[in-house]
Amino acid sequence: MQLTRIAQAVLLTLFASHASAATMESTREQIAAQAKQFEPELLETRRDIHAHPELGNTEKRTSELVAKQLKALGLEVKTGVARTGVVAILKGGLPGPTVALRADMDALPVKEVADLPFASKAKGTYLGKEVDVMHACGHDAHTAILLSTAKILTGMRDTLPGTVVFYFQPAEEGPSDFIPDGKNTWGAKMMVEEGVMKSPKPDAVFGLHVWAGIPAGQIAYRPGATLASSDDLRIKILGKQTHAGRPWDGIDPITVGAQTIVGLQTVVSRRTDISSYPSVVSIGTINGGTRYNIIPESVDMTGTIRSYDYGIRQKLRADVRQTIEKIAESGGAKADVTIIEKYDPTINNPALTDKMLPTLKWAARDDVVNAPLVGGAEDFSFFAKEVPGLFVFLGVTPKDQDMSKAAPNHNPGFFVDESALVVGVRTLASLATDYLYANAGAGK
């Protein structure tokens, strides 16, 4: 036992000093070789999951597949996390810090149009209705990439200075049984609430997202704010029903609704400081009325509020509510406003991003670019709110294609060039190992 402790101390000192760079380089070579070696299995897993997509919080088959592969590696595996999530822990042979790697598993209510031998023909239930289901955002690729990463890192267990935790997360797109006015907690937020980041607590968390419109194998990253926050906006304008030929006998919620839509555009253009970050308030649906000559009792609208800064986000909510309520009041109507907090802004820790940039360049063979702000939202933000995080984009559009014409994520024609997936494996595996070796002296 004493000899073992002395040997560990000597190895740890080497990792933390002059030998760490050489160790990382040797490990990278091993990662690259094994990522290529395991590529056929990676593609087989991705295609299997793609052919059997499941909506948020119904990922039963996917989580069983994930758990089976992780248990076969001899990892400590916990299932049923946040309903259908899976968490696995890999304890290295040497003491050191802890890193977490995350992949999401759920699909979308989208009908696939691609003519692939493994195209989805799956059905699911979304908000009580039967729908077609497709991995139209690439979560099948994320899951397969992280499984392959886990296999590579497990093979290095004896020399790893620290711990790697694998988060296989459900319901990133939201639950299939979402209750519009109810209390909904899912995906990353529920995993955090259930304590997955407490035992063990990671020192850093990493994730990636495959992305259309970026050449296959290219990595795009951005320090600081990267993806927007997302809040659901639900509005009911209450008027007074009457004959359309005698509008003065009632209160017209359609007119008030139209004024509300126009008025909301001034919240960003006239009341929000956009000199640092942009913001968006959009109305997506408006429903009211049953007949051409009847002014209805009410009008319902839904929309979204998006920003990249916590302070701006809070002010937007207050300004949106005030604008809606006062416009309704000015027309003699009443407005019920519900703002449902969904995703926080995804903020890449600047110091961590800068530190790991050489790793990204190695993984992508120097094909790395700065990413613009993305208007979409990601619940990776909840992990990155707890500890320093880095979330990057992996291009999956064939290099010979016009990037501007690629079917975007969430589109029925969304396509993944599978040659990029091995880059994803190199990325996650090397982010974990480079971080562990570079911080081995700060072991727990």
N, C-alpha and C positions, 0 to 999 in steps of 0.2 A: 504493500500500500504506500509506504514512504517513497519507494523508488518511482512509483507511478506519479505521485504528486510532484516529485522533483522533475521528472520528465515533462510533465505538463507545464510546469513553470518555465522550464527552459524553452519549450516549443512556443509558449505564449510570448516570451520575451523576444524570440526571433521574429514572430509575426508582427509584433508591435514596433520593431526597430528596422534595421537595415534589410532584413530578409523579406519584409512584407510585400514589397513591390515584385520581387521575383516569385513569391508564392502566389500572388494574384495572377501574374502572367501565366504561370504553369496551370493554375486552376482554370483560367480562361480558355487555354488550349484544350483542356479536358472537356470543358463545357461545349466548345465548338464541335469537337469530335463526336461527343455523345448526342448532341442535338441533331446532328446529321444522321447518326446511326439510328436514333429512335424516330426519325421523321416518318417512316411508313406507319408506325403505330400511332403517331400523333395525328396523321391524316385520317387513319381508320377511325380513331375516336371522335374526331371532329365531324366526320361524315355520319357516323352513327347518331350522335347527338343532334346534328342538323336534320336528319330524317325523322327524328322523334322529339320535336320541340314541345315545351310545356310552358304555360303561362305562369305569371307570378304567384308564388305560394302553392303551386300545384306541381312543382318540379320533383315528383316522387321518383320516377324512373331515372332521371338525371342524377339526383342525389344518391340513389342506390348504386349507380354505375361509378360515381366518384368515390363513394365510401369503400366499395369493393376494391378498387384499384389502390387506394391509399392504405387499406388494411393489408393488402398483399405486399406492400413495401415495408410492413412492420412498424408503421407510424401509430402514434396515439391518436385515435379518431373519435370525434364526437358528432353524432347526427341529431337531427331534429332541432337544430339551432335556428332561432327566428322562424320556426315552423318547418322549413324544409332545407335549411342550410347545413353545411358540413364544415367542420374545423379539424385540422390535423396539425400535430406538433412534431417537429423533428428536432431532437436534442443532439447537438454536436458533441463530439468526443472531448472537446476542450471548452473551458469556460469562456464566456464572452457575452456580447450584447444580444438583443433579440430583434429580428426583423419580421415583418408580416408582409405576405404577398396576397393579393386579392384578385378573384375572378368572379364575375356574375354569371348566372346560369339560365335565367328566364328568357322566354321568347315574346313575340308580339302577336296581336290579333290581325295578322296580315296574310293574304293569300299569295303563295309563291308563284311566280310566273316563269322562272328559269327552267329550262329543260335539262335538268341534271339527273343522273341515275340515282342520286340520293336526295332528290327534291322532297320537300315536306308535303304530305297528304293529310296531315294531322288536323283534327278538330279539337276545339276546347270550348269552355263556357266562360264568357266575359260579360260581366254585369248582367248575368241571368240569361244571356242569349248565346246560341251556338255560333261559333265563328271559326274561320280557318286560322291556323297558327303557323308561324314561320319565324326562324331565327333571322329577322330582318335587321338586326343590329350587331350581329357577330358575337353574341355571347357564347355560342357553341365553340367558336374559335378561342375565346378567352379561357373557357373551361379546359379544353384540350391542351392549350399552351401551359396552363398551370399544372395540370397532371403530369405532363412531360417534364416540366421543371422540377416537380417533386421527386420524380424518379431519378433525375440526374443528381440532385442535391443529396438524396438518400444514399446514393453510392459514394458520396464524399463524407459521410457522417463522421468517421473516425477523426478526420483532420479539421472539421469545421469548428471554429472558435466561437461558439454561441448557439442560438436557437433560431429556427425558422418556423413561423406559424403560417399555415395556408388557410385563407378564408375563401370558401366557396359559397357565395352569397345568393340568396333567392331574391326575387321581386325587385330588382333594380328599376324596372319599368313601372312598378306599382303592382298591387295585388289584383288578381282577376275578379275579386269580390269587393272592390272598392265601394265604400259607402260615402256618397257625396257630402253629407252633413254629419257624418259620424266621426268617431275617433279612430283614425287609421295610423298604425305604425307598422312599418314593414322594412324588409331589406336591411341595408347597412345600419339604419337607425335602431332597428329592433335588436340587431346583433350587439351593438354598443350598449343598449339598455340592458341586455341580458348578461353583460360583463365579459364578452370575449376578449376585450382589450385590457382586462385586469389580471388575468391569470393564463398565460404570462402577459405582462404589459410590454408591447414592442417599443423599441427606441425609434423606429422609423417604419413607415408603411409605403409600399410601392404597388402601383397598378398600371395597366395599359388598356387602351381601347383601339380596336381595329377601326379604320376610318376610310370612307370612300373619298375620292378626289385627291388622295395623296398616293404617289407612286409606290407600288408594292415593295416593302422592305425598308422604306424611308421612315425615320422617326421624327416626329414633330413634338417640340416641348415648349413650355413657357414658364418662366419663374413668376411667382405671385399669382394673382387672380387669373384663372384659366377658363373655367366654365361658370355659367351664371347660376344664381339662386333661382328657385322656382316656387312661386306661390299661386295657388288657384284662387281665382276671383269669381264669386257667384253673387249675382244681383237679381233681386226681384223688385220690380217697380209696381207698386199697388196704386191703381187708379179707381175709377168708378165707371162701370159699364153703362153704355147708352147707345142710342141709334146714331149711326155715323152721319145722318142728316141733321142731327141736333146735338153737336158736340158740346155745346154750352150746358147741356143737362148732365154731363158727366165730367170725368177727368181722364184725359187721354194718355195712357201709359206708353203708347207707341211713340207719340211725339216726344214725351219726356225721355224715353229710351234713346231716341235719335239724338237728342240734345246731350244726353249723358255720354254717348259714344264720342261725339265731337269734343265735349268738354274734357274727357279723359286724356285726349291727346295733348292738352296744355299742361298736364301734370309733369310730363317729362320736358316738353319744349319750353316751358315758362317757369316751372317751380323747382326743377331739379338741377343741381350742379353737375353737368356732364363733362366738365373739364378734365376730370381724372378717369372716370369710367362711364360708359354709356349705360342707359337703362331702357326698358321697354315695358309699355302697358298696352296689351292687345285684347280686343274682344273677338272671340272665336265663334260664338253662337248667339243667336237672338231668336226667341220663340214667343209668339203671342197672337191671339186672335183665332177665330173659327170661321168667320164669314166676312165678305167684302163690305157689308153695310152695318157691321156691328163694331163699335169701339169696345175692346175687351176690358176685363177687370184688371188684368195684370200682364206683365211681360217679364220673361226670364232671360237672363243673359249670363254667359260664362266667358272667362278670359284668363289671362296670365299676367303676372307681374314678375319682371326679371331684372336683376342687377348683379353687380360684382363686389359690392362693398356692404358690410353689415350696417353701417350708419345710414347710408343711402337707402338701403332696403327698408329700414324702420320708418324713415321719413316718407318713402313712397306709399307705404301702407296707410299712414295717417292722411296723406294728401289725397289718395284715391278715395278713401272713405268719405272724407269731408266733401270732395267735389261731387260725388254721387248723391249724397244726402242733401246737399244744398240745392243742386239742380232739381231734384225731385220736389223739394219744398217750394221752390220758386214756381213750379207748375201746379201746385196744389196736391201733389201726389206724395207718396211715402216710399222710401227705399229701404229694403232689408239687404244689408251687405255682409257677406261672409267671406273672409280671407283665410284660406287653409294653407298653413305653412307646410311646404313639402321639402325641397332640398336646399341646403345651404350652398353658398358659392364654393366651388372647388378652388382651393388656394394652395399652390405648390410652395413649400417652404423655400425661400430664396437661397439660403445657405446650403441646404441639402441638395437643391437642384444644381447649384454651381459645383458642389463636391462630386456629384455623380455624373456630370456631363462627360468626362472622359470615358466612363463606362458605357454610356449611350453611344458615343462615337465608335467604340470598339464593337459593340453589338451590331450596329448598323453599317459597319465598314465605312465610317465617316459620312454616311448619307444621313445627316442630321440637320434639321432646319428649325427656325423659330416658328412657333404656331401663333396664329392670330387669336384673339378672344373668340370663344365659342358660345353662341347663344343658347345652346342646349344645356341641360343640367345633369348632374351625376351625383348619386348618393355616396360615392367614394368620399365626398366632402365630409361626411360624418366621421369616417376613420381619420382623415387628415386634420380634423378639428381637435382630435384627442392627442395626436403625436405628429411630429413632422412627417409630411407626406410628399410624394412625387408621383404624378399621374401623367403619362405620355400617350401620344397617338401613334399607332402603327399603320402605315399606308398599306392598303390591300387592293388598289386598282391596278390592273395590268399596265406596265410601263409604256406599252405601245398605244395606249388609249388616250383620248383627249380627256384630261382630268376634269375639265369644266362640264363635260357631258356624262360623267359617271353617275349612275343611279345612287342617290344618297342613302345614308343609313335611314332605316324605317320605311324605305321604298320597296314595293314588291319585287323590283329588279335588282335589289342590293346584291352585290357579288363579291366574293372573297377570292383573291388570287392566293392560292394555298402556298405558293413559294415564299410568302411573307411570314408564315407561321413559325418557321425555324428561327427567324430573326426575333420573333416574340419570345421564344424559349431562351435564346441567348441573352435577351434583354433582362428578363426577370431573374434568371439564374445568376447572371453576373452582377446585377444590382444587389442581390442578397449576399453573394460571397464577397464582392469588393467591399461592401459596407462592413461585414463581419470582420474581415481581415484588417481593414483600416482602423477599426475601433476595438480590436482585440484587447488592448491594454485597459479598456474601460469595462471589462467584463463584470458580470454580476456574481 
